[in-house]
Amino acid sequence: MKNIKKLSVALSFLLFALLSACSMENETNNITLDPSQKYQEIDGFGTCMITFTTWPEAYHDPAFWDTIVHDLGVSLMRIPMPEHMERTNDNDDPEVFNWQNFYTGDNVNRSGFDSGMQLLQELKSRGVNRFL
């Protein structure tokens, strides 16, 4: 039922956009929709969690994660990598990681990689398996 509602909203938006693009003067425009013809396939529905100095309370609430995955239908997640993870680039080689130079913890100014991983683990435990 949810997929039908999403499809209905998407088709309504598409029809509105097409009609809005048409000139309303003395021109006649015909639009033919063929729902059996596929032009693209949407593979996943995602969101992004913003990293804050402190995480919002919702990020610690299991009901929040259940809602976005099971009710909203999130199937992929994008989370920014902390820009302060590698404070100095020791070798200019993107294929070589010197983990001793990486900062993965939290500090008072920014959330570290471990907080982000906790968010991703909450989603993974609920079936989300794509992360950007």
N, CA, C and O atoms as a Tinker XYZ file with bonds, in Angstrom:
   528  protein
     1  N      0.821000   -1.193000    0.000000    73     2
     2  CA     0.000000    0.000000    0.000000    64     1     3
     3  C      0.865000    1.257000    0.000000    63     2     4     5
     4  O      0.554000    2.231000   -0.686000    81     3
     5  N      1.970000    1.233000    0.783000    73     3     6
     6  CA     2.850000    2.398000    0.835000    64     5     7
     7  C      3.476000    2.669000   -0.521000    63     6     8     9
     8  O      3.624000    3.822000   -0.926000    81     7
     9  N      3.848000    1.590000   -1.231000    73     7    10
    10  CA     4.463000    1.768000   -2.549000    64     9    11
    11  C      3.484000    2.385000   -3.535000    63    10    12    13
    12  O      3.879000    3.185000   -4.383000    81    11
    13  N      2.215000    2.022000   -3.434000    73    11    14
    14  CA     1.195000    2.593000   -4.314000    64    13    15
    15  C      1.042000    4.084000   -4.026000    63    14    16    17
    16  O      0.913000    4.886000   -4.951000    81    15
    17  N      1.056000    4.454000   -2.746000    73    15    18
    18  CA     0.955000    5.877000   -2.391000    64    17    19
    19  C      2.158000    6.649000   -2.904000    63    18    20    21
    20  O      2.010000    7.750000   -3.434000    81    19
    21  N      3.361000    6.075000   -2.750000    73    19    22
    22  CA     4.567000    6.740000   -3.237000    64    21    23
    23  C      4.515000    6.896000   -4.751000    63    22    24    25
    24  O      4.866000    7.951000   -5.279000    81    23
    25  N      4.081000    5.856000   -5.452000    73    23    26
    26  CA     3.976000    5.915000   -6.900000    64    25    27
    27  C      2.951000    6.951000   -7.322000    63    26    28    29
    28  O      3.179000    7.697000   -8.274000    81    27
    29  N      1.826000    7.005000   -6.625000    73    27    30
    30  CA     0.785000    7.976000   -6.924000    64    29    31
    31  C      1.283000    9.400000   -6.744000    63    30    32    33
    32  O      1.002000   10.267000   -7.572000    81    31
    33  N      2.018000    9.646000   -5.671000    73    31    34
    34  CA     2.585000   10.976000   -5.438000    64    33    35
    35  C      3.589000   11.317000   -6.525000    63    34    36    37
    36  O      3.595000   12.437000   -7.035000    81    35
    37  N      4.439000   10.363000   -6.884000    73    35    38
    38  CA     5.450000   10.595000   -7.915000    64    37    39
    39  C      4.801000   10.890000   -9.260000    63    38    40    41
    40  O      5.219000   11.816000   -9.956000    81    39
    41  N      3.788000   10.119000   -9.634000    73    39    42
    42  CA     3.104000   10.346000  -10.908000    64    41    43
    43  C      2.359000   11.672000  -10.914000    63    42    44    45
    44  O      2.333000   12.363000  -11.933000    81    43
    45  N      1.751000   12.036000   -9.783000    73    43    46
    46  CA     1.068000   13.327000   -9.676000    64    45    47
    47  C      2.051000   14.464000   -9.863000    63    46    48    49
    48  O      1.764000   15.434000  -10.566000    81    47
    49  N      3.224000   14.344000   -9.227000    73    47    50
    50  CA     4.248000   15.374000   -9.375000    64    49    51
    51  C      4.726000   15.460000  -10.814000    63    50    52    53
    52  O      4.898000   16.558000  -11.344000    81    51
    53  N      4.942000   14.319000  -11.452000    73    51    54
    54  CA     5.383000   14.291000  -12.841000    64    53    55
    55  C      4.349000   14.950000  -13.748000    63    54    56    57
    56  O      4.705000   15.748000  -14.615000    81    55
    57  N      3.090000   14.626000  -13.559000    73    55    58
    58  CA     2.032000   15.203000  -14.373000    64    57    59
    59  C      1.964000   16.709000  -14.162000    63    58    60    61
    60  O      1.819000   17.463000  -15.123000    81    59
    61  N      2.069000   17.153000  -12.913000    73    59    62
    62  CA     2.061000   18.581000  -12.615000    64    61    63
    63  C      3.231000   19.278000  -13.300000    63    62    64    65
    64  O      3.059000   20.346000  -13.886000    81    63
    65  N      4.414000   18.683000  -13.231000    73    63    66
    66  CA     5.595000   19.276000  -13.844000    64    65    67
    67  C      5.445000   19.351000  -15.362000    63    66    68    69
    68  O      5.812000   20.352000  -15.978000    81    67
    69  N      4.914000   18.308000  -15.951000    73    67    70
    70  CA     4.717000   18.315000  -17.399000    64    69    71
    71  C      3.703000   19.372000  -17.821000    63    70    72    73
    72  O      3.919000   20.095000  -18.793000    81    71
    73  N      2.607000   19.457000  -17.093000    73    71    74
    74  CA     1.592000   20.448000  -17.426000    64    73    75
    75  C      2.091000   21.860000  -17.194000    63    74    76    77
    76  O      1.749000   22.771000  -17.948000    81    75
    77  N      2.888000   22.053000  -16.168000    73    75    78
    78  CA     3.445000   23.373000  -15.892000    64    77    79
    79  C      4.403000   23.807000  -16.987000    63    78    80    81
    80  O      4.512000   24.997000  -17.285000    81    79
    81  N      5.091000   22.857000  -17.582000    73    79    82
    82  CA     6.058000   23.169000  -18.629000    64    81    83
    83  C      5.382000   23.505000  -19.954000    63    82    84    85
    84  O      5.988000   24.127000  -20.826000    81    83
    85  N      4.147000   23.100000  -20.100000    73    83    86
    86  CA     3.432000   23.343000  -21.350000    64    85    87
    87  C      2.949000   24.792000  -21.395000    63    86    88    89
    88  O      2.530000   25.351000  -20.382000    81    87
    89  N      3.014000   25.379000  -22.562000    73    87    90
    90  CA     2.523000   26.746000  -22.738000    64    89    91
    91  C      1.002000   26.733000  -22.653000    63    90    92    93
    92  O      0.359000   25.826000  -23.181000    81    91
    93  N      0.427000   27.726000  -21.996000    73    91    94
    94  CA    -1.029000   27.786000  -21.837000    64    93    95
    95  C     -1.665000   28.728000  -22.858000    63    94    96    97
    96  O     -2.836000   29.082000  -22.722000    81    95
    97  N     -0.912000   29.134000  -23.876000    73    95    98
    98  CA    -1.485000   30.002000  -24.901000    64    97    99
    99  C     -2.362000   29.162000  -25.814000    63    98   100   101
   100  O     -3.055000   28.268000  -25.328000    81    99
   101  N     -2.361000   29.406000  -27.079000    73    99   102
   102  CA    -3.235000   28.717000  -28.017000    64   101   103
   103  C     -2.627000   27.438000  -28.560000    63   102   104   105
   104  O     -3.014000   26.978000  -29.634000    81   103
   105  N     -1.701000   26.870000  -27.850000    73   103   106
   106  CA    -1.074000   25.637000  -28.303000    64   105   107
   107  C     -1.753000   24.438000  -27.657000    63   106   108   109
   108  O     -2.257000   24.512000  -26.536000    81   107
   109  N     -1.753000   23.349000  -28.383000    73   107   110
   110  CA    -2.276000   22.109000  -27.836000    64   109   111
   111  C     -1.103000   21.157000  -27.657000    63   110   112   113
   112  O     -0.309000   20.948000  -28.575000    81   111
   113  N     -1.006000   20.595000  -26.487000    73   111   114
   114  CA     0.058000   19.640000  -26.196000    64   113   115
   115  C     -0.573000   18.327000  -25.780000    63   114   116   117
   116  O     -1.495000   18.298000  -24.965000    81   115
   117  N     -0.080000   17.262000  -26.334000    73   115   118
   118  CA    -0.555000   15.937000  -25.961000    64   117   119
   119  C      0.527000   15.225000  -25.177000    63   118   120   121
   120  O      1.699000   15.230000  -25.554000    81   119
   121  N      0.124000   14.627000  -24.106000    73   119   122
   122  CA     1.038000   13.852000  -23.278000    64   121   123
   123  C      0.512000   12.433000  -23.220000    63   122   124   125
   124  O     -0.647000   12.201000  -22.874000    81   123
   125  N      1.360000   11.497000  -23.557000    73   123   126
   126  CA     0.978000   10.094000  -23.487000    64   125   127
   127  C      1.854000    9.414000  -22.446000    63   126   128   129
   128  O      3.081000    9.450000  -22.537000    81   127
   129  N      1.224000    8.799000  -21.463000    73   127   130
   130  CA     1.939000    8.073000  -20.427000    64   129   131
   131  C      1.734000    6.587000  -20.641000    63   130   132   133
   132  O      0.609000    6.120000  -20.818000    81   131
   133  N      2.808000    5.869000  -20.624000    73   131   134
   134  CA     2.747000    4.421000  -20.749000    64   133   135
   135  C      3.417000    3.823000  -19.517000    63   134   136   137
   136  O      4.640000    3.680000  -19.492000    81   135
   137  N      2.634000    3.468000  -18.488000    73   135   138
   138  CA     3.238000    2.963000  -17.248000    64   137   139
   139  C      3.993000    1.648000  -17.420000    63   138   140   141
   140  O      4.752000    1.256000  -16.533000    81   139
   141  N      3.799000    0.967000  -18.534000    73   139   142
   142  CA     4.536000   -0.282000  -18.747000    64   141   143
   143  C      5.949000   -0.017000  -19.281000    63   142   144   145
   144  O      6.790000   -0.916000  -19.257000    81   143
   145  N      6.217000    1.189000  -19.757000    73   143   146
   146  CA     7.526000    1.544000  -20.289000    64   145   147
   147  C      8.405000    2.069000  -19.159000    63   146   148   149
   148  O      8.063000    3.047000  -18.493000    81   147
   149  N      9.544000    1.405000  -18.952000    73   147   150
   150  CA    10.480000    1.825000  -17.908000    64   149   151
   151  C     11.617000    2.612000  -18.529000    63   150   152   153
   152  O     12.213000    2.194000  -19.522000    81   151
   153  N     11.908000    3.758000  -17.930000    73   151   154
   154  CA    13.035000    4.565000  -18.364000    64   153   155
   155  C     14.155000    4.550000  -17.338000    63   154   156   157
   156  O     15.323000    4.744000  -17.674000    81   155
   157  N     13.799000    4.324000  -16.116000    73   155   158
   158  CA    14.800000    4.221000  -15.059000    64   157   159
   159  C     14.223000    3.393000  -13.921000    63   158   160   161
   160  O     13.010000    3.215000  -13.803000    81   159
   161  N     15.105000    2.906000  -13.108000    73   159   162
   162  CA    14.682000    2.140000  -11.944000    64   161   163
   163  C     15.293000    2.782000  -10.715000    63   162   164   165
   164  O     16.498000    3.028000  -10.658000    81   163
   165  N     14.461000    3.044000   -9.749000    73   163   166
   166  CA    14.941000    3.605000   -8.495000    64   165   167
   167  C     15.337000    2.449000   -7.598000    63   166   168   169
   168  O     14.516000    1.598000   -7.257000    81   167
   169  N     16.585000    2.428000   -7.227000    73   167   170
   170  CA    17.114000    1.334000   -6.425000    64   169   171
   171  C     17.537000    1.886000   -5.076000    63   170   172   173
   172  O     18.699000    2.240000   -4.876000    81   171
   173  N     16.608000    1.957000   -4.173000    73   171   174
   174  CA    16.913000    2.436000   -2.840000    64   173   175
   175  C     16.304000    3.786000   -2.556000    63   174   176   177
   176  O     16.065000    4.589000   -3.458000    81   175
   177  N     16.063000    4.016000   -1.301000    73   175   178
   178  CA    15.543000    5.285000   -0.808000    64   177   179
   179  C     16.413000    5.669000    0.365000    63   178   180   181
   180  O     16.510000    4.922000    1.339000    81   179
   181  N     17.042000    6.813000    0.285000    73   179   182
   182  CA    18.040000    7.126000    1.294000    64   181   183
   183  C     17.834000    8.435000    2.013000    63   182   184   185
   184  O     16.916000    9.206000    1.733000    81   183
   185  N     18.720000    8.645000    2.942000    73   183   186
   186  CA    18.720000    9.855000    3.744000    64   185   187
   187  C     20.149000   10.149000    4.155000    63   186   188   189
   188  O     21.066000    9.380000    3.869000    81   187
   189  N     20.319000   11.251000    4.815000    73   187   190
   190  CA    21.630000   11.647000    5.324000    64   189   191
   191  C     21.464000   12.084000    6.766000    63   190   192   193
   192  O     20.558000   12.850000    7.094000    81   191
   193  N     22.321000   11.607000    7.600000    73   191   194
   194  CA    22.341000   12.067000    8.982000    64   193   195
   195  C     23.415000   13.127000    9.104000    63   194   196   197
   196  O     24.559000   12.918000    8.702000    81   195
   197  N     23.047000   14.245000    9.651000    73   195   198
   198  CA    23.984000   15.357000    9.799000    64   197   199
   199  C     24.759000   15.169000   11.091000    63   198   200   201
   200  O     24.187000   14.822000   12.125000    81   199
   201  N     26.043000   15.398000   11.028000    73   199   202
   202  CA    26.847000   15.302000   12.231000    64   201   203
   203  C     26.798000   16.644000   12.956000    63   202   204   205
   204  O     27.046000   17.696000   12.366000    81   203
   205  N     26.481000   16.587000   14.213000    73   203   206
   206  CA    26.372000   17.762000   15.062000    64   205   207
   207  C     27.450000   17.704000   16.129000    63   206   208   209
   208  O     28.100000   16.676000   16.318000    81   207
   209  N     27.634000   18.830000   16.830000    73   207   210
   210  CA    28.536000   18.823000   17.982000    64   209   211
   211  C     28.059000   17.774000   18.978000    63   210   212   213
   212  O     28.855000   16.999000   19.509000    81   211
   213  N     26.768000   17.756000   19.221000    73   211   214
   214  CA    26.159000   16.682000   20.016000    64   213   215
   215  C     25.033000   16.097000   19.167000    63   214   216   217
   216  O     24.336000   16.826000   18.461000    81   215
   217  N     24.864000   14.802000   19.238000    73   215   218
   218  CA    23.834000   14.143000   18.439000    64   217   219
   219  C     22.463000   14.481000   19.003000    63   218   220   221
   220  O     22.303000   14.537000   20.222000    81   219
   221  N     21.461000   14.711000   18.141000    73   219   222
   222  CA    20.099000   14.933000   18.621000    64   221   223
   223  C     19.603000   13.722000   19.403000    63   222   224   225
   224  O     20.028000   12.595000   19.152000    81   223
   225  N     18.712000   13.960000   20.340000    73   223   226
   226  CA    18.172000   12.866000   21.152000    64   225   227
   227  C     17.592000   11.746000   20.294000    63   226   228   229
   228  O     17.708000   10.573000   20.648000    81   227
   229  N     16.974000   12.096000   19.176000    73   227   230
   230  CA    16.358000   11.077000   18.312000    64   229   231
   231  C     17.375000   10.051000   17.838000    63   230   232   233
   232  O     17.027000    8.889000   17.627000    81   231
   233  N     18.635000   10.466000   17.667000    73   231   234
   234  CA    19.659000    9.544000   17.195000    64   233   235
   235  C     19.970000    8.457000   18.212000    63   234   236   237
   236  O     20.636000    7.476000   17.881000    81   235
   237  N     19.503000    8.615000   19.432000    73   235   238
   238  CA    19.719000    7.625000   20.486000    64   237   239
   239  C     18.449000    6.835000   20.804000    63   238   240   241
   240  O     18.440000    6.021000   21.728000    81   239
   241  N     17.399000    7.066000   20.058000    73   239   242
   242  CA    16.103000    6.458000   20.333000    64   241   243
   243  C     15.832000    5.323000   19.346000    63   242   244   245
   244  O     15.702000    5.578000   18.149000    81   243
   245  N     15.744000    4.089000   19.815000    73   243   246
   246  CA    15.483000    2.965000   18.901000    64   245   247
   247  C     14.189000    3.141000   18.092000    63   246   248   249
   248  O     14.105000    2.668000   16.959000    81   247
   249  N     13.192000    3.812000   18.657000    73   247   250
   250  CA    11.938000    4.031000   17.925000    64   249   251
   251  C     12.174000    4.908000   16.690000    63   250   252   253
   252  O     11.509000    4.731000   15.670000    81   251
   253  N     13.106000    5.840000   16.779000    73   251   254
   254  CA    13.453000    6.694000   15.637000    64   253   255
   255  C     13.988000    5.843000   14.491000    63   254   256   257
   256  O     13.561000    6.002000   13.348000    81   255
   257  N     14.912000    4.950000   14.789000    73   255   258
   258  CA    15.502000    4.094000   13.753000    64   257   259
   259  C     14.462000    3.150000   13.170000    63   258   260   261
   260  O     14.434000    2.922000   11.961000    81   259
   261  N     13.601000    2.596000   14.035000    73   259   262
   262  CA    12.530000    1.726000   13.540000    64   261   263
   263  C     11.620000    2.488000   12.583000    63   262   264   265
   264  O     11.217000    1.957000   11.548000    81   263
   265  N     11.298000    3.730000   12.929000    73   263   266
   266  CA    10.396000    4.531000   12.107000    64   265   267
   267  C     10.991000    4.835000   10.746000    63   266   268   269
   268  O     10.319000    4.668000    9.729000    81   267
   269  N     12.256000    5.286000   10.708000    73   267   270
   270  CA    12.790000    5.666000    9.400000    64   269   271
   271  C     13.033000    4.461000    8.500000    63   270   272   273
   272  O     12.945000    4.575000    7.277000    81   271
   273  N     13.338000    3.312000    9.089000    73   271   274
   274  CA    13.583000    2.133000    8.253000    64   273   275
   275  C     12.276000    1.428000    7.907000    63   274   276   277
   276  O     12.012000    1.161000    6.735000    81   275
   277  N     11.459000    1.125000    8.904000    73   275   278
   278  CA    10.275000    0.296000    8.673000    64   277   279
   279  C      9.060000    1.081000    8.202000    63   278   280   281
   280  O      8.248000    0.545000    7.448000    81   279
   281  N      8.910000    2.329000    8.620000    73   279   282
   282  CA     7.755000    3.119000    8.190000    64   281   283
   283  C      8.072000    3.994000    6.976000    63   282   284   285
   284  O      7.299000    4.039000    6.020000    81   283
   285  N      9.203000    4.682000    7.019000    73   283   286
   286  CA     9.572000    5.558000    5.908000    64   285   287
   287  C     10.161000    4.774000    4.743000    63   286   288   289
   288  O      9.995000    5.164000    3.588000    81   287
   289  N     10.843000    3.676000    5.034000    73   287   290
   290  CA    11.385000    2.831000    3.979000    64   289   291
   291  C     12.817000    3.136000    3.579000    63   290   292   293
   292  O     13.227000    2.804000    2.467000    81   291
   293  N     13.588000    3.761000    4.464000    73   291   294
   294  CA    14.980000    4.062000    4.148000    64   293   295
   295  C     15.739000    2.763000    3.902000    63   294   296   297
   296  O     15.672000    1.830000    4.702000    81   295
   297  N     16.465000    2.715000    2.780000    73   295   298
   298  CA    17.239000    1.519000    2.456000    64   297   299
   299  C     18.708000    1.833000    2.194000    63   298   300   301
   300  O     19.498000    0.922000    1.949000    81   299
   301  N     19.083000    3.107000    2.243000    73   299   302
   302  CA    20.485000    3.469000    2.148000    64   301   303
   303  C     20.731000    4.732000    2.954000    63   302   304   305
   304  O     19.820000    5.529000    3.179000    81   303
   305  N     21.960000    4.904000    3.380000    73   303   306
   306  CA    22.323000    6.022000    4.252000    64   305   307
   307  C     23.603000    6.665000    3.774000    63   306   308   309
   308  O     24.564000    5.987000    3.408000    81   307
   309  N     23.600000    7.991000    3.784000    73   307   310
   310  CA    24.818000    8.754000    3.487000    64   309   311
   311  C     25.202000    9.489000    4.764000    63   310   312   313
   312  O     24.380000   10.169000    5.378000    81   311
   313  N     26.429000    9.346000    5.141000    73   311   314
   314  CA    26.917000   10.029000    6.332000    64   313   315
   315  C     28.268000   10.645000    5.997000    63   314   316   317
   316  O     29.117000    9.984000    5.399000    81   315
   317  N     28.475000   11.890000    6.372000    73   315   318
   318  CA    29.758000   12.523000    6.027000    64   317   319
   319  C     30.901000   11.928000    6.829000    63   318   320   321
   320  O     30.740000   11.544000    7.988000    81   319
   321  N     32.038000   11.863000    6.198000    73   319   322
   322  CA    33.247000   11.438000    6.896000    64   321   323
   323  C     33.818000   12.672000    7.579000    63   322   324   325
   324  O     33.940000   13.721000    6.945000    81   323
   325  N     34.165000   12.574000    8.836000    73   323   326
   326  CA    34.712000   13.746000    9.532000    64   325   327
   327  C     35.970000   14.252000    8.823000    63   326   328   329
   328  O     36.906000   13.497000    8.560000    81   327
   329  N     35.961000   15.538000    8.526000    73   327   330
   330  CA    37.094000   16.100000    7.794000    64   329   331
   331  C     38.359000   16.131000    8.629000    63   330   332   333
   332  O     39.456000   16.299000    8.095000    81   331
   333  N     38.215000   15.970000    9.932000    73   331   334
   334  CA    39.387000   16.015000   10.812000    64   333   335
   335  C     39.931000   14.617000   11.123000    63   334   336   337
   336  O     40.769000   14.462000   12.011000    81   335
   337  N     39.456000   13.600000   10.393000    73   335   338
   338  CA    39.909000   12.238000   10.677000    64   337   339
   339  C     41.405000   12.061000   10.464000    63   338   340   341
   340  O     42.095000   11.465000   11.291000    81   339
   341  N     41.892000   12.579000    9.357000    73   339   342
   342  CA    43.331000   12.474000    9.083000    64   341   343
   343  C     43.886000   13.890000    9.161000    63   342   344   345
   344  O     43.803000   14.666000    8.209000    81   343
   345  N     44.439000   14.196000   10.295000    73   343   346
   346  CA    44.883000   15.576000   10.530000    64   345   347
   347  C     46.047000   15.964000    9.632000    63   346   348   349
   348  O     46.154000   17.119000    9.220000    81   347
   349  N     46.908000   15.026000    9.330000    73   347   350
   350  CA    48.005000   15.294000    8.402000    64   349   351
   351  C     48.093000   14.128000    7.437000    63   350   352   353
   352  O     47.955000   12.968000    7.825000    81   351
   353  N     48.322000   14.450000    6.190000    73   351   354
   354  CA    48.493000   13.421000    5.176000    64   353   355
   355  C     49.973000   13.055000    5.157000    63   354   356   357
   356  O     50.826000   13.862000    4.790000    81   355
   357  N     50.250000   11.839000    5.555000    73   355   358
   358  CA    51.645000   11.449000    5.748000    64   357   359
   359  C     52.339000   10.934000    4.495000    63   358   360   361
   360  O     53.567000   10.849000    4.466000    81   359
   361  N     51.565000   10.583000    3.440000    73   359   362
   362  CA    52.254000    9.955000    2.312000    64   361   363
   363  C     51.684000   10.324000    0.935000    63   362   364   365
   364  O     52.237000    9.895000   -0.078000    81   363
   365  N     50.625000   11.085000    0.868000    73   363   366
   366  CA    50.003000   11.487000   -0.403000    64   365   367
   367  C     49.578000   10.309000   -1.271000    63   366   368   369
   368  O     49.399000   10.469000   -2.479000    81   367
   369  N     49.417000    9.151000   -0.688000    73   367   370
   370  CA    48.994000    7.969000   -1.437000    64   369   371
   371  C     47.609000    7.555000   -0.949000    63   370   372   373
   372  O     47.479000    7.064000    0.172000    81   371
   373  N     46.564000    7.743000   -1.772000    73   371   374
   374  CA    45.210000    7.395000   -1.320000    64   373   375
   375  C     44.996000    5.895000   -1.132000    63   374   376   377
   376  O     43.984000    5.484000   -0.563000    81   375
   377  N     45.930000    5.077000   -1.600000    73   375   378
   378  CA    45.798000    3.633000   -1.478000    64   377   379
   379  C     46.451000    3.086000   -0.208000    63   378   380   381
   380  O     46.318000    1.899000    0.087000    81   379
   381  N     47.141000    3.918000    0.535000    73   379   382
   382  CA    47.847000    3.478000    1.735000    64   381   383
   383  C     47.290000    4.214000    2.941000    63   382   384   385
   384  O     47.285000    5.444000    2.976000    81   383
   385  N     46.819000    3.458000    3.934000    73   383   386
   386  CA    46.273000    4.043000    5.153000    64   385   387
   387  C     47.250000    3.841000    6.305000    63   386   388   389
   388  O     47.649000    2.716000    6.603000    81   387
   389  N     47.616000    4.904000    6.925000    73   387   390
   390  CA    48.431000    4.839000    8.122000    64   389   391
   391  C     47.484000    5.137000    9.297000    63   390   392   393
   392  O     47.281000    6.293000    9.669000    81   391
   393  N     46.923000    4.089000    9.859000    73   391   394
   394  CA    45.859000    4.258000   10.853000    64   393   395
   395  C     46.327000    4.981000   12.113000    63   394   396   397
   396  O     45.492000    5.527000   12.836000    81   395
   397  N     47.610000    5.007000   12.402000    73   395   398
   398  CA    48.085000    5.733000   13.581000    64   397   399
   399  C     47.836000    7.237000   13.440000    63   398   400   401
   400  O     47.744000    7.939000   14.447000    81   399
   401  N     47.728000    7.738000   12.215000    73   399   402
   402  CA    47.496000    9.164000   11.998000    64   401   403
   403  C     46.012000    9.523000   11.906000    63   402   404   405
   404  O     45.669000   10.691000   11.725000    81   403
   405  N     45.140000    8.538000   12.028000    73   403   406
   406  CA    43.707000    8.803000   11.942000    64   405   407
   407  C     43.121000    9.010000   13.331000    63   406   408   409
   408  O     43.434000    8.280000   14.272000    81   407
   409  N     42.276000   10.006000   13.437000    73   407   410
   410  CA    41.568000   10.273000   14.685000    64   409   411
   411  C     40.136000    9.793000   14.512000    63   410   412   413
   412  O     39.394000   10.350000   13.703000    81   411
   413  N     39.739000    8.779000   15.249000    73   411   414
   414  CA    38.406000    8.208000   15.078000    64   413   415
   415  C     37.506000    8.442000   16.276000    63   414   416   417
   416  O     36.353000    8.010000   16.260000    81   415
   417  N     37.981000    9.099000   17.298000    73   415   418
   418  CA    37.166000    9.324000   18.486000    64   417   419
   419  C     36.373000   10.605000   18.422000    63   418   420   421
   420  O     36.397000   11.319000   17.419000    81   419
   421  N     35.672000   10.892000   19.497000    73   419   422
   422  CA    34.909000   12.127000   19.626000    64   421   423
   423  C     35.729000   13.131000   20.420000    63   422   424   425
   424  O     36.574000   12.762000   21.236000    81   423
   425  N     35.468000   14.381000   20.169000    73   423   426
   426  CA    36.056000   15.421000   21.004000    64   425   427
   427  C     34.985000   16.460000   21.310000    63   426   428   429
   428  O     33.849000   16.309000   20.862000    81   427
   429  N     35.303000   17.479000   22.037000    73   427   430
   430  CA    34.286000   18.440000   22.462000    64   429   431
   431  C     33.793000   19.307000   21.318000    63   430   432   433
   432  O     32.724000   19.907000   21.428000    81   431
   433  N     34.530000   19.393000   20.236000    73   431   434
   434  CA    34.131000   20.263000   19.142000    64   433   435
   435  C     33.368000   19.554000   18.035000    63   434   436   437
   436  O     32.505000   20.155000   17.396000    81   435
   437  N     33.677000   18.284000   17.803000    73   435   438
   438  CA    33.071000   17.565000   16.688000    64   437   439
   439  C     32.866000   16.105000   17.065000    63   438   440   441
   440  O     33.554000   15.555000   17.926000    81   439
   441  N     31.905000   15.504000   16.395000    73   439   442
   442  CA    31.721000   14.066000   16.574000    64   441   443
   443  C     32.736000   13.337000   15.714000    63   442   444   445
   444  O     33.057000   13.770000   14.607000    81   443
   445  N     33.216000   12.272000   16.214000    73   443   446
   446  CA    34.201000   11.486000   15.488000    64   445   447
   447  C     33.560000   10.359000   14.717000    63   446   448   449
   448  O     32.338000   10.269000   14.600000    81   447
   449  N     34.398000    9.518000   14.204000    73   447   450
   450  CA    33.971000    8.409000   13.366000    64   449   451
   451  C     33.176000    7.381000   14.156000    63   450   452   453
   452  O     32.289000    6.730000   13.603000    81   451
   453  N     33.482000    7.223000   15.452000    73   451   454
   454  CA    32.781000    6.197000   16.223000    64   453   455
   455  C     31.301000    6.520000   16.400000    63   454   456   457
   456  O     30.480000    5.603000   16.406000    81   455
   457  N     30.938000    7.785000   16.543000    73   455   458
   458  CA    29.513000    8.140000   16.638000    64   457   459
   459  C     28.804000    7.840000   15.330000    63   458   460   461
   460  O     27.688000    7.320000   15.325000    81   459
   461  N     29.451000    8.169000   14.223000    73   459   462
   462  CA    28.865000    7.862000   12.921000    64   461   463
   463  C     28.680000    6.376000   12.722000    63   462   464   465
   464  O     27.674000    5.939000   12.162000    81   463
   465  N     29.639000    5.601000   13.176000    73   463   466
   466  CA    29.530000    4.148000   13.047000    64   465   467
   467  C     28.367000    3.606000   13.868000    63   466   468   469
   468  O     27.699000    2.662000   13.447000    81   467
   469  N     28.118000    4.193000   15.036000    73   467   470
   470  CA    26.968000    3.767000   15.842000    64   469   471
   471  C     25.673000    3.997000   15.079000    63   470   472   473
   472  O     24.770000    3.162000   15.124000    81   471
   473  N     25.573000    5.132000   14.373000    73   471   474
   474  CA    24.373000    5.407000   13.582000    64   473   475
   475  C     24.213000    4.365000   12.479000    63   474   476   477
   476  O     23.116000    3.852000   12.256000    81   475
   477  N     25.307000    4.056000   11.793000    73   475   478
   478  CA    25.248000    3.081000   10.709000    64   477   479
   479  C     24.911000    1.687000   11.228000    63   478   480   481
   480  O     24.191000    0.933000   10.573000    81   479
   481  N     25.432000    1.347000   12.402000    73   479   482
   482  CA    25.130000    0.041000   12.987000    64   481   483
   483  C     23.649000   -0.078000   13.348000    63   482   484   485
   484  O     23.069000   -1.155000   13.219000    81   483
   485  N     23.034000    1.016000   13.798000    73   483   486
   486  CA    21.593000    0.997000   14.098000    64   485   487
   487  C     20.811000    0.676000   12.827000    63   486   488   489
   488  O     19.867000   -0.113000   12.863000    81   487
   489  N     21.191000    1.273000   11.722000    73   487   490
   490  CA    20.506000    1.010000   10.460000    64   489   491
   491  C     20.780000   -0.400000    9.961000    63   490   492   493
   492  O     19.867000   -1.096000    9.516000    81   491
   493  N     22.031000   -0.816000   10.036000    73   491   494
   494  CA    22.387000   -2.156000    9.570000    64   493   495
   495  C     21.615000   -3.222000   10.332000    63   494   496   497
   496  O     21.167000   -4.204000    9.741000    81   495
   497  N     21.454000   -3.038000   11.638000    73   495   498
   498  CA    20.722000   -4.018000   12.438000    64   497   499
   499  C     19.252000   -4.099000   12.043000    63   498   500   501
   500  O     18.564000   -5.056000   12.400000    81   499
   501  N     18.768000   -3.102000   11.309000    73   499   502
   502  CA    17.373000   -3.092000   10.858000    64   501   503
   503  C     17.243000   -3.440000    9.368000    63   502   504   505
   504  O     16.164000   -3.316000    8.790000    81   503
   505  N     18.350000   -3.875000    8.753000    73   503   506
   506  CA    18.280000   -4.361000    7.388000    64   505   507
   507  C     18.838000   -3.438000    6.315000    63   506   508   509
   508  O     18.894000   -3.833000    5.150000    81   507
   509  N     19.248000   -2.237000    6.660000    73   507   510
   510  CA    19.857000   -1.352000    5.674000    64   509   511
   511  C     21.255000   -1.877000    5.378000    63   510   512   513
   512  O     22.018000   -2.176000    6.297000    81   511
   513  N     21.594000   -1.990000    4.085000    73   511   514
   514  CA    22.900000   -2.558000    3.746000    64   513   515
   515  C     23.680000   -1.732000    2.731000    63   514   516   517
   516  O     24.695000   -2.192000    2.209000    81   515
   517  N     23.222000   -0.526000    2.447000    73   515   518
   518  CA    23.960000    0.345000    1.529000    64   517   519
   519  C     24.294000    1.650000    2.232000    63   518   520   521
   520  O     23.424000    2.316000    2.793000    81   519
   521  N     25.569000    1.998000    2.188000    73   519   522
   522  CA    26.053000    3.180000    2.890000    64   521   523
   523  C     26.992000    3.960000    1.977000    63   522   524   525
   524  O     27.806000    3.380000    1.258000    81   523
   525  N     26.867000    5.252000    2.016000    73   523   526
   526  CA    27.719000    6.134000    1.224000    64   525   527
   527  C     28.455000    7.053000    2.180000    63   526   528
   528  O     29.241000    7.894000    1.746000    81   527
